């Protein structure tokens, strides 16, 4: 921590001269966030603009259109002449674009979950149609080996992760009523939880079960939606023919590739939008020192917007600088958090509401989550029984899924939901009993072999 920042931090924590210290802290924070975003923009803009030029975008993704929206803001607002009105208008455009990107990613995430369920079924059809022979398997030896891998660490978080992988991959051999009991019990820990926690858990379970379907999915990716729905129908048959199996594998590969490419486009555009939004929010509050440092960065960015820039020469000018700014942001983060806790009322009194909001939003944009909400989520307590109402609604919906699903799809849904439940084993013995029961009740060596292979790939 440099001496100036250290002194500001000490003065702030000690409560000395808040009317002088707070404005300086906010300006330093805005400068640090804005500069880091500018460095990141230089790196990401070059990569993304190359993708546009060589045509790696899927037409259905509208990737080029969205890139050009951001590109226009870069040229007109970040590199162009500053005015408060233009800046505010560009901020509004970026916020609107982020909302569209969040909806796109919501749909793609839903497709990913639903394709995962289809893949579960297709993987287990392989034994039937690929003319492979599978050896007789030693359940005792397999169970011991699996248990050893699950508990190969003392890290409880990693052990729980290994258990969830086991639940998601080993053959599911349990009744629907037992599955519903596990789900029912899992909601007990949420009885007195905040509404956001209950809603998040419900969302996770619905995604895992393939129930969650965003309203806009057919409008945003109509072609992809058709593929997913067709695939779901093909794998949810009592008897899947070899012809349908081979076609479903082909459709699955195509759909997965499309989801992957579209997700990369959305994430890349969101990254650029977040960086531009941070710069525009923070730019009015840059310190003189930050403005001087950014002059060189703006020059490099301007060169990158031209055809065939000399990448090696341009990035050579800033080698090692980004790491220093990143360290500064880490220092500033802690100071801003301390200021928020200690001086919440003073921001308005000192007319710092606008810069404080710019810093707060920039911190969220820099949090590592591309699609983080820009608004502070208020902690909302729930009325008594809210979690139970949410639980009952989910139980009703998943029961309907079970009723409409053939055996293999129902097992896919069970495995997926089991992975999302809080670990329900009380000790190592109970884990062993579950593994043994799963292996013993699976009479098909092919399914057992494939399931164990998939599980081992998670452990490797």
N, C-alpha and C positions, 0 to 999 in steps of 0.2 A: 504494500500500500504506500503510495507516494505521500510526502509530508503534508501537502495541501489537503488531500482527501482525509488523511489521518486526523488532522487538526479539526476539520469540519465534523468528522465522526465523533471525536471526543467532546467538542462543544455541544453538539446535538444531544448526545447521551447525557451530558451533564446539565442540560437545560440552560446553557449560557446564550444569551442574545438570540433568541429564536427568530426575532424579526429580521436579523441579518443572516443567520445561519440557514434557515429553511429555504429562502429564495436561492441561495448559492447551491444548496444540496440539490434542489429541483433542476437547476440549470445544468449542473454537473451530470445528473442522472440522464436528462434529456440528451445531452451531448454524447454521453457514453453509449446509450441505446441507439441513437441515430447513427453514430459512426460505425458501430458494429454491424448494423443493418446495411449500411452502405458498402462495407467490405464484403459482406455476404452477397449483396446484390451483384457486385462485380463478378464474383465467381459463378453464381447461378445464372446470371443473364447470358454469359458466354456459352455455357453448356446448353441452356434451353434454346437460345437463338440458333445454335447449330442444329438442334433437333428439328426445328421448324424448317430450316433451309434444306435439309436432306430428306424431308418428308417422312418422318417416322410417326406422324400422327395418324390415328384412325379418323376417317371422315366423320363418323358418328359422334366422336368426342368433342367436336367443335374446338379442338385444341388450338388451332391457328387463330381463330377468331378471338379467343380469350387471351392468347398471348399478345395479339396486336392491341387489345384494349390496355393491357399493362404497359406495353411498349410505348403507346401514345402518351400515357401519363409520365413515363420516365423522361421522354423527350420534351414534353410541354411543361411539366411541373417541377421535376427534379433538376433537369438541366436548363429549363427555360427561366424566364424572368419571374421572380417571386412577387405574388400579390396575395393578400389574405383571402380575397374572394376566390381566386383561382385555386388556391390551396384547399379551401373548405370544400369546393365543388369536387376536386379530385379525391379528397378523403371520402366524400359521400359515394362516389363511383366505386371506389375500392371496397368499401363496406358492402355495397350492393353486390359486387362481384363475389366477395367472400361468401355471402349468403347463398348464392347460386352454387358455388363450389361445394359448400357444406352439404347442400341437398344432393348434389351429384355423388359425393362420397358416401352419403347415407344409403343411397340406392345400391352403389357398388359393394358396400359392406354387406348389405342384405343378400345380394347375389352370391357373394363369397360364402356366406354361411349356408345358403341353400345348395350351392354346388358341392360343398363339403359333405353334406348329407347324401347327395347322389353318388359322390366318389366312394363313400363308405360301402354302399350297396354294390357298386360296380367292382370294387376290389374283391369283394367276397363272391362275386359271380365268376371270377377268373378261374377258380378251381374247377368249375363245371364245364367251361368251354375252351380252355387252353390246352387240353390233352396232356396235363402234367400229372405225374404220380407223386404222391406225398407219403413219406415213411410213417410208420407207426410211431407215436410220440410218447415219451415217458413223462407223465403228468407230474410225478413227484420231483423229478429232476428239473423240469421246466419251472415249477412253482418255486423251488429253492433258488434257482438262478434269477428269476424275476424279483423275488423278495430281496435277494442280495443286492441287486442293482438299485432297487427303490431306496434301500437304507444304506447305500454306499457312502453317504455323507452325514455329517452331524448338523447340517444346516436344515432347520425345520421347514423353512420356506421352499427349499429345493426338494425335500422329501415330499411335501404336499404337492409340488409340481409333478414329481414322478408318479405319485398316486393318481393324479388326475389324468396323466398320460396312460396309465394302466387302465383306468376306467373307460377311457375313450377308445381303446384299441382291442382289449381282450373281448372274446365273445360274450355278448350280453345274454344272460340266462336268468331272468327274473320275471315275475308276474307283473302285470300292469298295476295291480293294487299295491305291490311292494314299492314300485317306482313312485307312485303317487304318495305313498307314506313318506318316502325320502324327501320329496318336494315339500310336502306339508311341514315336516319337521324343520326344514331349512329356513322357513320364514319366521321361526320362533325368535331368532336373534334380532329380527327387525321390528318387533312389536312396539318398541319405544324409540325407534330410529327416526331421523329427520326424513321428510318427504322425499328429498332428492336421493337419499340412499336407497329407500324402498323402490322408487321409480327406476333407478339405475339397475338394481338387481332384477327387477321384472323385465327390463329391456334386454339384459344379458340372457335371461332364460328364454325369452321369446325369439331372440336371434338364434340361439342354439337349437331351438326346436323348429326353426324354419317358419315360425308363425309371423314374425315381424315383416311387414311388407309396406314400405313407404308409399304414400298416396300417389306420388309423382313418378313411380317407377316406369309405367308404360309410356308416359309422355317423354321422359328424358332419354331412355335407351330402349326404344320400341323393339328393334331387331334383337337385341340381347335378351330382352324380357321374353320374347317368343322362344328363343333357344332354351332358356332356363325352364320355362313352363313345359315345353315339349319333353325335355330330359326328365323332369320330375314325373311326368306321366309314364314314360317308358320304363323307369326303374321301379315304379309302384304297381307292378303286376304280380299276380299269384305265380305265374310261370313266365319267365322272361325267355324268349327264344334266342338262339345264337345270333340270328340276324339283328335283333334289337340290341343285344349285348354289344356287338361290334359297332353298330351305329351309335349307341349311347356313349361308347368310349370316344368315338370321333367327335361327337357333339360336345362332350365334356372337355376334351382338349381344346377345341376351338373357343368355347365359352370362357374357359380359364385363361387362355391367352388374351382374349379380348378384355376381360376384367382386369388383368394385370396391366395391359398397355393403357387402358383408360384410367386406371388408378394412378399410374405414374404421371400421366398428363395432368390430372387434377392436382396431385400433390405438388408437381413442379410449378404449376400456375399459382397455387396457394402460397407456395414459398416466396415467389416473386411478389405477389400481392401483399403479403405480410411485411416483407422488407420495405416495399415502397410506402406502405401505410405508416410504418414506424418512422421512416425518414420524414415524411410530410407532417406527421404529428409533432415530431421533435425539432424540426428545422427552425421554427420561429424562436426557440429558446436556447439555441446553440451559444456557447461561450465564444468569445473572440478567438481563443486558442483553437477551439473545435472548427470554427469557420475557416481559419487558415489551413488547418490540416485537411479539411474536406475539399479545398480548392483543387488540390492535386488529384483527389479521388474522382471528383466530377470530370476532370480532364481525361482520366483513364476511361471512365464510363462513356464519355462522348466518343472516344476513339472506338470503343467496342461496338457502338451502334453503327459504325461505318462498315463497308465491305472489306473483307480480308485484313483485319487488324493484326498487328504483330504481337501475338499473345505473349510470347516469351519475354519480349522487351517490356511490355506494359506491366505484366505481373512481377517482373524483376524489380520494378520500382518500389513495390510495397512488400517485398519478401520479409517475413518475420513481424510485420507491423500488426497484423490482425490478431495474433496471439496476445500481444500486449493490451490491445483494446478489450479483448475477451476477458482477460484477467481484471481489468478495470471495472468491467460490467459486473463481475462476480463480487467485487468489493462494494460497488454501489448498491447492488441488490440488498445486501444486509443493512446498509445505512437507510435506504428507502423504507424497508420493512420496520426498522426502529422508529423512523419518523412517523409512519402511519399509525403506529401503536401509541406514540407519546404525544403527537400534536394534531390529532384528528380535527379538532375544532379550529385550530389556528390557521389552517389552509384558507378557509373562507375569510377569516378576519384579516389576513394578510394579502387578500386578493390573488391567491395562488391556486384557485380552483381549477382553472383551465390547464395550467402546466402540470398540476398534480394529476389530472385526468389523463393527460397525454403520457405521462410517465407510467401511470397505472396500466393503461392499455398496452403500452410498449412492453412492459414487463410480462404481460400475459402473452403477447405475440412472440416473446423471446423465451417462453416457458418450455419449448420443445414439442408442444402440441400444435400442429399446423392449423387445426380447426377449433381451437379453443374459443369459447364464447368471450366476447369483448366486454360483457357486462358481469359485474360481480353478482354471484348467485347468493341471494338472501337465504339465510337458514330459516326454513319454514317447518315449524312443528306440525305434526299431524293430529287429527282428532283420534280419540281412542278407537282402535279397531281398523284403522286405515290399512295397515299391512295385511290384516286378515281378509279385507275386501279385495285387495290386489291379488293375494294368494288364491282366493276362491275363483276369481276371474281367470287367472292363469290355469288353474286346475281344470276348469270347465273347457278352456280352449285346447289344452293339450289332450284331454280325454277325447275330444272330437277328432283330433289328429290321429290318435291311436285307433279310433273306430274306422277312420277312412284309409288307414295304412295297411298294406300287406306286411307280412311278418318281417322281411328284411328291412323295409323302410322304418317300421316301428322300432326295430333294434337300433337302427342308425340314429333315430331321434333320441332314444333312451341313452345311448352312449354319449351323444353330444351334450345332453342336459346333465348327465351325471358328472361330466367334467367341470361344469360350472357351479355345482353345488359346493357348499363348504364341506371339507373332508369330514365324513361321518364315522370314520373308524376310530375306536377308542384306544387301540393299541396295535402292536405288531401282529399279534395272534389273529385279530379280526381281519387284518389285511391278508394274511396268509389264507385264512378260511375263504375269503372272497375269491382269491386267485385260484385256489384248488377247486372251488365250486364251479367257477367259470370253465376251467379246463375239463373237469370231470363230466360236466353236463353237455359239453360240445362233442357230439358223436362224429362229426365230420373232420377228418384229419386235414383236409385241404383248408377249410376255414380256420382251423386252429393254427395251422402252419403259417398262413398269411397274416393272421392277427398277431402272432408272436413276432414275426419278421417286422411288421409295422411298428410294434412296440419297441423292439430292439433298436430300430432306426431312431426312435426318440431318445433313447438312452445314450446312443453313440455320440 
